[in-house]
Amino acid sequence: MASASSNNGKKSNSDAVVSLLSRPWDLFFVLWFFNFWFSVMFTDIHNFTASVLGMEVHEMEGRVDMVWPPRFLTKLYFAWARTVDPLLYQNPIWWQVIEWINILCLMPTSLYALHGFIFGNNRIRLPVIITSSFTWYSLMLCIGCTLYGDSPSPDVPMFLAIYVPYALFPMYSIYRLWDERPFSASTLNARKSACKSFLDVIVRLAMIVTYAFYFYYIYLWFVKHPEVFAADAPAAAAAGKAEL
């Protein structure tokens, strides 16, 4: 009886969820899924709204006052679309389909993933792997069409520095959640083996480099386009806008 109890105790300890403080590298994923949620709720919502209104994104600029997101972010969005991301500005039908999926499926999943990485919820594993696979596919489609399609980006390095991380982090997420119980003590201890430990180091270094390029180029875009901080035109110039 004592032996059985001891074995049960060891099993329960090995299956216990490890707190976020003891797995600090998962903060990279917390930051990423927050970033993904932010990008959908504050930028992709413009493409979604244009689809609902039956308009192209460039037709909304100067004509539609959006209730959400805040006007400053809308201004940034249009400036980014004009200077870096022409397909975002044109909003073709296949892009609209992607945005509907982002809003209805990927955005809620990103919140679920945030909860899972913070609190060690192993149930996020399958939903995140599935949505990460779709995210990778859709980003490769967006990148390929922008680089080799009829509307190439006027600033390819900037475009790649911002878009490539959205294709890489789904792969990092799948790798991190590959084990059946990714947040349990037994799984994290098993990852300390020579092979997995080496792969973990490679992935962590790749995440650091990815973040470095991503945030540096965001900063660089603001430096190159100080006009986004200029005051809005007088309200009179916006006469005739549609109020959502």
VENGI-V958302 format. One record per residue. N is the residue number from 1. RES is the residue in three letters. SS is DSSP state (helix for helix, strand for strand, loop for the rest). Layout:
# VENGI-V958302
n=(N & N)
res=(RES & RES)
ss=(SS & SS)
This chain:
# VENGI-V958302
n=(1 & 2 & 3 & 4 & 5 & 6 & 7 & 8 & 9 & 10 & 11 & 12 & 13 & 14 & 15 & 16 & 17 & 18 & 19 & 20 & 21 & 22 & 23 & 24 & 25 & 26 & 27 & 28 & 29 & 30 & 31 & 32 & 33 & 34 & 35 & 36 & 37 & 38 & 39 & 40 & 41 & 42 & 43 & 44 & 45 & 46 & 47 & 48 & 49 & 50 & 51 & 52 & 53 & 54 & 55 & 56 & 57 & 58 & 59 & 60 & 61 & 62 & 63 & 64 & 65 & 66 & 67 & 68 & 69 & 70 & 71 & 72 & 73 & 74 & 75 & 76 & 77 & 78 & 79 & 80 & 81 & 82 & 83 & 84 & 85 & 86 & 87 & 88 & 89 & 90 & 91 & 92 & 93 & 94 & 95 & 96 & 97 & 98 & 99 & 100 & 101 & 102 & 103 & 104 & 105 & 106 & 107 & 108 & 109 & 110 & 111 & 112 & 113 & 114 & 115 & 116 & 117 & 118 & 119 & 120 & 121 & 122 & 123 & 124 & 125 & 126 & 127 & 128 & 129 & 130 & 131 & 132 & 133 & 134 & 135 & 136 & 137 & 138 & 139 & 140 & 141 & 142 & 143 & 144 & 145 & 146 & 147 & 148 & 149 & 150 & 151 & 152 & 153 & 154 & 155 & 156 & 157 & 158 & 159 & 160 & 161 & 162 & 163 & 164 & 165 & 166 & 167 & 168 & 169 & 170 & 171 & 172 & 173 & 174 & 175 & 176 & 177 & 178 & 179 & 180 & 181 & 182 & 183 & 184 & 185 & 186 & 187 & 188 & 189 & 190 & 191 & 192 & 193 & 194 & 195 & 196 & 197 & 198 & 199 & 200 & 201 & 202 & 203 & 204 & 205 & 206 & 207 & 208 & 209 & 210 & 211 & 212 & 213 & 214 & 215 & 216 & 217 & 218 & 219 & 220 & 221 & 222 & 223 & 224 & 225 & 226 & 227 & 228 & 229 & 230 & 231 & 232 & 233 & 234 & 235 & 236 & 237 & 238 & 239 & 240 & 241 & 242 & 243 & 244)
res=(MET & ALA & SER & ALA & SER & SER & ASN & ASN & GLY & LYS & LYS & SER & ASN & SER & ASP & ALA & VAL & VAL & SER & LEU & LEU & SER & ARG & PRO & TRP & ASP & LEU & PHE & PHE & VAL & LEU & TRP & PHE & PHE & ASN & PHE & TRP & PHE & SER & VAL & MET & PHE & THR & ASP & ILE & HIS & ASN & PHE & THR & ALA & SER & VAL & LEU & GLY & MET & GLU & VAL & HIS & GLU & MET & GLU & GLY & ARG & VAL & ASP & MET & VAL & TRP & PRO & PRO & ARG & PHE & LEU & THR & LYS & LEU & TYR & PHE & ALA & TRP & ALA & ARG & THR & VAL & ASP & PRO & LEU & LEU & TYR & GLN & ASN & PRO & ILE & TRP & TRP & GLN & VAL & ILE & GLU & TRP & ILE & ASN & ILE & LEU & CYS & LEU & MET & PRO & THR & SER & LEU & TYR & ALA & LEU & HIS & GLY & PHE & ILE & PHE & GLY & ASN & ASN & ARG & ILE & ARG & LEU & PRO & VAL & ILE & ILE & THR & SER & SER & PHE & THR & TRP & TYR & SER & LEU & MET & LEU & CYS & ILE & GLY & CYS & THR & LEU & TYR & GLY & ASP & SER & PRO & SER & PRO & ASP & VAL & PRO & MET & PHE & LEU & ALA & ILE & TYR & VAL & PRO & TYR & ALA & LEU & PHE & PRO & MET & TYR & SER & ILE & TYR & ARG & LEU & TRP & ASP & GLU & ARG & PRO & PHE & SER & ALA & SER & THR & LEU & ASN & ALA & ARG & LYS & SER & ALA & CYS & LYS & SER & PHE & LEU & ASP & VAL & ILE & VAL & ARG & LEU & ALA & MET & ILE & VAL & THR & TYR & ALA & PHE & TYR & PHE & TYR & TYR & ILE & TYR & LEU & TRP & PHE & VAL & LYS & HIS & PRO & GLU & VAL & PHE & ALA & ALA & ASP & ALA & PRO & ALA & ALA & ALA & ALA & ALA & GLY & LYS & ALA & GLU & LEU)
ss=(loop & helix & helix & helix & helix & helix & helix & helix & helix & helix & helix & helix & helix & helix & helix & loop & strand & loop & loop & helix & helix & helix & loop & helix & helix & helix & helix & helix & helix & helix & helix & helix & helix & helix & helix & helix & helix & helix & helix & helix & helix & helix & helix & helix & helix & helix & helix & helix & helix & helix & helix & helix & helix & loop & loop & loop & helix & helix & helix & helix & loop & loop & loop & strand & strand & loop & loop & loop & loop & loop & helix & helix & helix & helix & helix & helix & helix & helix & helix & helix & helix & helix & helix & loop & loop & helix & helix & helix & helix & helix & loop & loop & helix & helix & helix & helix & helix & helix & helix & helix & helix & helix & helix & helix & helix & helix & helix & helix & helix & helix & helix & helix & helix & helix & helix & helix & helix & helix & helix & loop & loop & loop & loop & helix & helix & helix & helix & helix & helix & helix & helix & helix & helix & helix & helix & helix & helix & helix & helix & helix & helix & helix & helix & helix & helix & helix & helix & helix & loop & loop & loop & loop & loop & loop & loop & helix & helix & helix & helix & helix & helix & helix & helix & helix & helix & helix & helix & helix & helix & helix & helix & helix & helix & helix & helix & helix & loop & loop & loop & loop & loop & loop & loop & strand & helix & helix & helix & helix & helix & helix & loop & loop & loop & helix & helix & helix & helix & helix & helix & helix & helix & helix & helix & helix & helix & helix & helix & helix & helix & helix & helix & helix & helix & helix & helix & helix & helix & helix & helix & helix & helix & helix & helix & helix & loop & helix & helix & helix & helix & loop & loop & loop & loop & loop & helix & helix & helix & helix & loop & loop & loop & strand & strand & loop)
